[in-house]
């Protein structure tokens, strides 16, 4: 029988109230579009984090963004934690001895009469000289123990590496960040590539109401396998040797496939939990219980039931299901029915309190929504639609949503930036290494899931732009030893790389081309690039209705037009509204303008004597804010062209940026560039002020010391001429 047939007929007022609630949820940030954005951001961050991590030597882990943020089911008012599943691939988990692999630690997932459903032990397996896999008995060390059946199994303490600033939360290690008190729960796990036998019932479950989950979900789940999380059953006498089976990745994919109304019911369940249950029971009843309820109810109902006018009915149906489970003291795991997930925290007095709370909510019917405090949902439902205070409230909420959108995309592009930095720091700046990385990314593009390809493409164009500048630098350094044919080939190759990589973001590659033109004395190249940036890429920066924000540590700018529509295309945002800091690498000193090359030198000693100026070890990365870089190159180019009015405008823009932007990263570099310009204009007092402020920010390894020496020399010469 359909779950929906188990209950009384729908009251007449349900459809109207349901549609109103659905519309309000759309307005306050839980629409399908908002959800897609959140999923896209989570996917991008996951992709960039793992690309960055994969570059590190000996790295054997992969991070998945799970929970509400990975599903797209969080938003204003819920403030969900960041759940990160850290999967270690250094150890192989087996369901069968035939899957054993050499040169790695193999563990067979086993269980006995004392092991609770949903939990396993990991028995060590070794390979004999004749290649026969054999389970190990009677051995133990710091992380290996002998269980009651004399098997050598891995203790779940192997991943209990609690460090300062982290708090153990079940299988998770929670890191509390100061910013907005957001929490990051890191769940450490091992991966099993096969679907476990304990969960085969879910694959073959008889679903009379075909439609969800779809057959492709079942097939993907079998391919994805499962995870073993380092926590034992709370009632087991060998809990330190047990590992809980986790299907988090499959849960995320299933939850992402929820229809709009299903997701809204899920969100309302979490709001009910946060408003009514959490203040009484704390974290005993969690969002995971709500998710399990949604998975079960969605599987047992027809797709056509989940429409906007049935939202309230579906919500009541889910609350009734939770009430029945609480009354029975048994909540079946969605994948392993015999695993009661209430065993962990909900029993005894807690179970009675939960039953009463859910019962009282059911008796209130739709009135339970009026008390919801998340996003002031209950208060909004009480208002008449025509009232001005409601309109004001909704506008305020909409502003918060747009701010949240801004932050989400800012975080995503910060992920891109830090991925870029990791690429730079982990990959040697050598031609062969970079070309090898480019080939690897291209190979990954052909084999990666479609949703990852957009973000892999961003990494590819970053690498290509970096490779293009490296080739130009090598060509310039070795110009005398290269033949004309070799030079022509290298220039053509660099031009091809840069033409592809030029749209890695709005401005940074073009700005480096401006720097190259300045270094080579090619005013035409510089002017073309500057004009293109000014006419097309920087249009958002000069709008009076524009917010200029910094992403995380402000190493890039995210220009977000308030007047733009709610359609967010990552490709368009990347190419038009994101401007990374311009980065000069030690391998690019030969194509770096002189003032910036001074910023790259590690110490004033190297600056003063230049004894090792050709040694790349003397140099380090230099970051320049995109605004300052644009105006600085404009200034240098207009000086060469003799355009006094334009030169003064560029200098005024630099002054304006330094006065209005208080959070510029590497502010000492920007102050040095401004001081350099003042020094060229013989405005010695202003130059001294800039260099002095720069030294206050960064007293050591600062080119301001070198510039001060030049400044005092210029002042002395000027005085002598008088």
N, C-alpha and C positions, 0 to 999 in steps of 0.2 A: 504494500500500500504506500502511496505517496505520503511523505511527511505532511504536506499541506492538507491532506484529507483527514488528518487526525484531530482537527480542531473545529470549533464552532464556526458558523457562517460569519463572514466579514461584516462588521457594523457599517451602517450607511455612511458615516462621517469619515471612515478610514481613507478612502481614495483622495478626498479633498485635502485632508491633513497630510497625507503621505506626499502628495505633489508639492505642497507648500514646504514641507521639511526638505524634500529633495532639492527644490530651488534654492532654499537658504544655504544648504550645504555647498551648492555650486558657487554661491556668492562668497562664502567665507573660506574658500580655498580647497574644497574637496571635489572639484569637478573632474571629469575624465581628462581634460587638458592639463590640469594641475598635477594629476597623478602621473600622466605620461612624462611631464617635465621632471618630476622627482625621480622616476625610474631612470630617465635618460641621464640625469646628473649622477645618480648612484652608479650606473653602468660605466660612465666615463671615468669617474674617480677610481673605480675598481680596476679598470683597464690600465690607467696611467700609473697607479700605485704598483701594480704587478709588473708592468714593463720596467719601471725604475728598479724594483727589487730584483728582477731577473738579471740585471747587469752586474749585481754584486757577486763576487767569487764565493763559491761554496753555498750560495743561497739555495735552500731547498723548501721554501714555503710559498704559499699562495694565499692571498687574502680575499675573502668574499664579504661584501656588505650585505648583511642579512637583517632580519627584523623589520620594523616598520619603515625604516628609511630605505631599505632595499626593495620593499614591496610598494612603496609610494603611498602608504596608508597613514602617514603622519602629517602633521600640519600645525597651524596656530592653535594653541590651547592644549595640545597633547604633549608636545616637547619630549618626544621619545628619545631614548638613548641611542647611541651609535653602536650597533652590534656587529662586531667584526669576527668572522671565523678565520682563524689562522691555521691553515692546513699544512702540516709538515709531510713532505714526500720523501724524507730520508729513510723511512721505514715502510715496508710493504705489508699490508694486511691481506690475508688469504681467506677464502671460503673453502678452498680445496687445495690439497698439496700439489696438484698438477700445475698450479699457477706460480709455483716458486720460481724466483729469479736469482741468479748468482750475483755476487758483489754487492749485496745489500742485506739489511736485516729483515728477515722474513718472520712474520707472526701469524699463526693460525687462529682464527676466531673460534673459540670453543665455549660450551656451556654445559652444566651438569644439573642434577636435581636440585641443587641449592642456589642456582643462578636464576634470578627473577626474569620474567619476560622483558625483552627490550634491552637486556644487558648481556655482555659477553666477557670472557677472559681472553687475553692475547698470549698464546703459548708460543714460545720461541721454537723455531724450526731451523735445523742445520742441514747442510748438504754433505753427504758422505763422499769419499774419494771416487766411488763408482757413480756419482751424480744422483744417488737416491736421497730424497728428502725424508728426514726423520724428526719427529717431535722430540724435544729435549725434556728430560726429567732430572730432578735432584740437583739442579745447579742454582746458585743465587749469588748476587752481588749487590751493589748499592741500589740498583733499580730493578733487578730481577728477584722474584720471590718464588717460593715453593708453596703451592696451594694445598688444600686438603687431599687432593688426589695425586700428590707428588709431582705435579706438572710444573715446569719452569715457566712462569708467566710474568708479564711486565706489570710492575706496580704503576698505578695512575699518578704516583708522586713524581714521575719522571718529568711532568710538565708543570709542576707546582712551583715555578720560579717566581715567587712573589718579591717584587722589588719596591723600593721606596716610591711612594705616591700611588701604589696600587692596592686595592682592597679585594680580597677573595669574595666572589659572589657565586656560590655553587661551583659550576665548572668554569666560570668566567673570572677574569682578572680585570677589575674596573679601574680605569684611570680617570680621575676627576680633573677636568680642565677648568682653569679660572674663568675663561671666556664664557659668559652666559651660563656657567655652572653645568656645561654639557658633560656627559659621561660617555666614555668609550669602553664598552665591555668586550674584551678580547677572549674569545673562546678558543682554546688550543685543542687541536684534534688531529687524528691520522685518517687517511683516506683508504677506503676499500673500493676497488674498481668494480667489484661484482655486487649485485643486489643480494642481500642476505636471505637465507632460507626462512628466517623468522618472519619476514615481511612479504613472502611470496603470495600470501592470501590476498594482499592488497592488489597485486598485479592481476590475479585471476578472480578477483571478487565479482560475484554476479551482480551486475547493475541492470536492473530491469528498465530503468529510465535512462536509456542511452543518451549520451550527449556530453556529460562531464564526469570525470576528466576525459578529455579526448584521447583517442588511441595514441596519438603522437606524444602526449604527456607520459603515458605509460611506457612507451618505448624509450623516450629520453631518460626517464627515471632509471630504467634498467642499465642504460649506458653510463649514467652519472654515478651509480653506486651509492654508497652511504659513507658516514663518518663515525669514528669512535671517539667519544668525548671523555675526558679524564674525570669521571665521577661514578661512584658506585651507588647501588641501591641503598637508601638510608636504613633499611631494616635488615640488611645482609651482614652476617658476621665476617664476611670477607670483602667488605665494601672497598677497601684499599686496593684490591686486586681486580675490581670490576670496571668495565668501561661501558658507558651508555651509548647505544646506537642512536645516531642523529641523522635525520633526513632533511636537514635545514635547506639544502640547495633545492631539493624537489619541492619542499613547502613553498619556497620563494617563487619558483616557476608557476606552481598552481595558483598561488595568491595573485600573482601578476596577471593571470588569465581570468580573474574575476570580472564579471560584467559590472557596469556602472552601479546598478542598484545593490548588487552583492557587496561591493566595496563600501558603499555608503552605510549599509547595515553593519558591516564590520567596524566602521569608524564609530557609529553610534554605540555599538556594544562597548568599545574601548572608552568612550566618553562616559557611559553608565558606570563602567568599572572604576574610572578615575573619580567620578563625582560621589557615588553612593557606597562602593565596596572598599576602595583603597583606604579612605579615612578610618574605617573600622578594622579591616583585616591586614592592612599594610600590603606587603608584596606576596602574601600567601596565595591570593588569587591574582593571576597575572594576565597580560595580554595574550600569552600563549594559549591559555584556556579558551579565550574568545576565538582565537584562530582555529583551534581544534574543533570547536562548535561550528564555525562557519564551514570548514571543510566537510564535516559530516552532513550538515543540513544541505549544503549545495549539492553534494553527491546524490542525495535522496530526493531531490525535487526537480521538477521540470524547468527547463530554461525559460519558457514563456511566463512562469510565475514571477520572475524577477524583473518587474517593471516598476516605474516610478509610483504608480497609483497603488501598488501593493507593498510599498516600503514598510509601512507601519505593521501590516500583517506579518511580513517576513521577520521583522524585528521581534515581534511578540512570539513568533514561532521559535526563534533562537533563544530568547530568554526562558521560554518554557522548557526547551531542551536542557539548558543549564540547570534549571530548577530540578528537573527529573534526575539528572546526574548527581546533583548535590544531595537530594533526598536519599538516593541509593548509595551515596558515598563511592561511586565508581564512575570515572570518566575515561572511556576507552581511547587509547592512542589511535590516531587516524590510520597509521600504517601497521601497527601491531595491536590487534584488538585486545589481546590478553594482558596488555600492559596498562595498568591503572595509573594514570598520571596524577590522580589525587593522593596516591600513596605518599608522595613526598612531603606535602605541606597541609593538605586539607583532610583532617580527620578529627574525631572527638568534638570538642567545643567549637573549633573553627568550622567544622562541617555544619553544625547546628546553626551557628550565626549566619553562615552563607545561605543556608536554606531559607531562613527567616527573611533575610534581605531580599532574595530573589522572589520569594512569595509576596512580600509587600509591594515590590515593583510591579508584579503581575496584577495585583489587585488595583493598583493605580491606573492601569491601562496606559493610554497615551499621555496622561498627566505626568508620567515619570520624565518625559522630555522637558517639561517646563522648569525642572530644577537643575538641568544641565548647565554647568558653569563654564565649560570649555567654549571659548569664543563668544561667551554670553548667548549661547544658542537658546536656552530657555527664556531669557529676557526678550530676545528678538521674536520668538514665537508668540509671546504675549501681546506684542505691539500690533496695532492696526497698520496695514501696509501704507496707508496714506499719510501717516504721522511724520512730521518733519524730524522728530528725534530718532525715528527708525532709520530714515534716510541718512541722517548724520552718522548714526552708528555703523551702518553698512558701508558708508564711504570710508570711515575710519578703518574698518576691517579690511576693505579693499586696498587701502594704502599699505596696511601691514602685509598683505599678501604680496603686493608688488615689491615691497622691501624684502620679503622672504625670497621672492623670485630673484631679485638682485643678488642676495647673499648666496643662493643656491648656485647660480651661474658663476658668481665670483669664485666660489669654492672650486667649481669644476675647472675654471680656467687657471686657478692657482695650482690645481693638480697637474694640469698640462705644463705649467711653468716649472714646477719642481721635477716633473718627469724630464723636462728639457735639461735642467741643471744636473740631474743625476746622469743623464746621457753624456753630458760634457765631462763630468767629474770621473765617471767610471770607465769611459772609453778613451783610450790613448788618442791624442790628436795626431793620428797618423793616417796616411791615405789608405793603406791596405786594411786597417782596422775599420775605418769608417765605411769603406765600400762593402766590407763583409757584413757590417751591421745593416746597411741599406738592403743588401740581398736578403738578409734574414727577415727584415720587416716586410719586404715584398712577398716572400714566401708565406709569411704569416697572414698577409692580406688575402691570399688565395685560399687559405684553409680556415681562417677564423670565422666564427658566426657573424652573420650580417650586422648585428647590433654593435660588434666590436670594430667593424671595418672603418667607420667614420673616424674613430679615435686613433686607430693604428695609422690611418692616413695622415693625421696631424703629426704624429711622431715621425713619419717618413719625410714629410716636407721640412720638418725641423732639421733632420739629419742632412737632407740634400742641401739646404741653405748653408749649413755648417761646412759641409764638404766643399761647396762651391767657393766659399771664402778661403778655406784651407788651400785649395788648389791655386787660387790667385796669389796667396801668400808665398807658397812654394815657388811658383813661377817667378815672382818678383825677387825672391832671395837668390835664386839660381839662374837669373837671366843671362849671365855671362857664359855659363857652362852649357846652356841649352841651345840647340839648333833652332832655326826659325820655324821649321816644321813642327818640332816639339812644342814650341811656344804657342803656335797657332792651334795645335790640338788641345793643349791644356786650357787655353782661353775659351775655345769652343765648348769644351766639356764643362768648365766652370759656368759659362753663360747658360748652358742647358740646365745645370743643377739649380742655379739661382732663379731661372725663369719658372721652375716648378716650385721652388721653396719660397718665392717672394710673397705668397699669400699665406704663409704660416701664421701670420696675424696681421693686424692693420698697418703697422708701421715699422717694426724693428728691422726687418731685412732691408727695406728701402732706406732707412736711416743709416744703416751700415754702408750701403752703396753711396750715400751722400758723403760719408766719411772717407770712403775709398776715392771718390772724385776729388775731395779736398786734399787728400794725401798726394794724389797724382797730379794735382793742379789742373784737373779737367773741370772747369767751371760749367761747361755745358751739361755733363753728366749730373753734376751736383744740382744744377738748377732744374733739370727735368724731374729728378726724383723729389726735390723739395716742392716743386709746383704740383706734382701729382698728389703728394701727401696733403698739401694745403687745400687743394681743390676737392679731393674725393675722400681721403681717409680720415682727415681730422675735422670733418664737418660736424660731428657730434660734440667735439670739444669746444666749439665756439657758440653753440646754441645756448640761448638764455634760459631754456627750459630743460637743462641737462644736469644730471648729477654726475660728478666725477668721483668714483669710489676707488678704493684700494682693496685688493684681494689679500686677505690674511696678512702677511707681513709686508704687503705693499710692494712686492717686486714686480707687479704689473698693474696696469690700469684697466678697469672695466668701465666703459662709458655706456651708461644706460639711459636711453631716451625715454622720459616719462610719457611723451606723447605717442610713442610707438604702439602698435597693436599688441595683443597678447600672444601673437604667434612667434614662437622663439625657435629659430632654426640655428642649430649649433654652427653650421658652416658659415651662415651670414654673420652671426655674432663674432665668430673667430676672425673673419676677414675684414669686418667693418667696425666692430665695437670693442675689440680687445687689443691693447697695445702693450706688449711685453717690454720690460726694460731692455735696453740695448746692452749686449754683453760682448766684451772684447776678451779673447782668449790669449794665453801666452804664445800660442802658435801663430797668432795674427799680428804680431808686433810690426812686421814690415808693411802692413797696410793700415796701420792705426795712426790717426793724426797725432802730431807731437804732443799736444796738451793731454790727450787721453793716454798716450804711452807713458807720460810721466806718472799718471795715476796708477799705472800697472806695476811700476817698479816697487819692490818690497820695502826698500829703506832709503832714507835720505842720503846714506853713504853711497848707494848705487847711483842716486840722482846726481850727487855732487861730482863724483869722480868718473862715473860712467865706465869704470874699468872692466866691468863684466856685462855691459849693456847688451852684448850679443848672446849672452847666456840666458836661455829661457827660464832657468831656475830662479833668476832674479825677478821674474814677472809673476803676477797673479791675475785672477779674473777681475775685471772692472765692470761695474754696473752703472749705467746712466739712465735716469728717468727719461721716458720717451718725449715729454714736453721739452725738458731742458736740452735734450739732444737735438731736437728739431730746431729750436731757436738758436742754439749754439752754432750749428752748421749753417743756418741762415746768416748769422752774423759773420762767420768766416768767409762765406761765399760773397756776401755783399761788400765786405772789405776789399776783396780781390777785384770785384767788378766796379768798385768806386761808387756804389749807390748809397750815398750818405743817409737819405731819408729812410730807406729800407733797413739799413744797418741799425739806425737808432730805434726803429720799431722792433727789430729782433731783440735788441738789448733791453728795451722796455718790457718786452714779453718775459724775458728771463727774470727781470726784477719782480714782475708781477707774480710769477710762479713761486719764487722764493718767499714772497710776502704772504701769499694766500694759502699755499700748500704746506701745512705744518707736519705732515706725516710722510714726506718724501723719504724713501729708503736711501741709504748711503748719501745722506745730505752733505757730508763733507766734500764729496766729489763735485756735487752741483755748486757748492760755494766756491770751490777752487776754480771751476770753469767760469763762473761769474766774475770772480776776482781777476782771472786772466784777461777777460774782456775789458774790465775797468782799467787794468794796467796798460793795455794797448791804447786805451783812450786817454791815458795820462791822468786818470781820476785816481790819484794815489791814495787818498784818504779812504775812498770807498773800497778800493782793492785791499787795503790793510784791514779794514773791518771784516771783509769776507774771509780773508786768510786767518784772521784771529778767531773768528767764530768756528771755522773749520777745525782749527787746532783744539778748541775747547771740546768739540764733539769727538775727535780722534787725535789724541796727543801724539801717538806713535805711528810710524809707517805712513806718514801723511806727506804728500807732495807740497803741501802748503809751506813747509819749512824751506823747500827749494825756491818756491815762488817769492817768499819773503826776502830771501837773499838777493834775488833779482830786483825786487821792488826797491830795497834800500839802495842798491847800486844805481837804479834809474833816478831815484830821488837825489842822490849825491851828484850825479851827472847833471841833472836839471839845475841844481843849485849852483854848480860850478859855471854853467853857461850864463846864469844870471849875473 
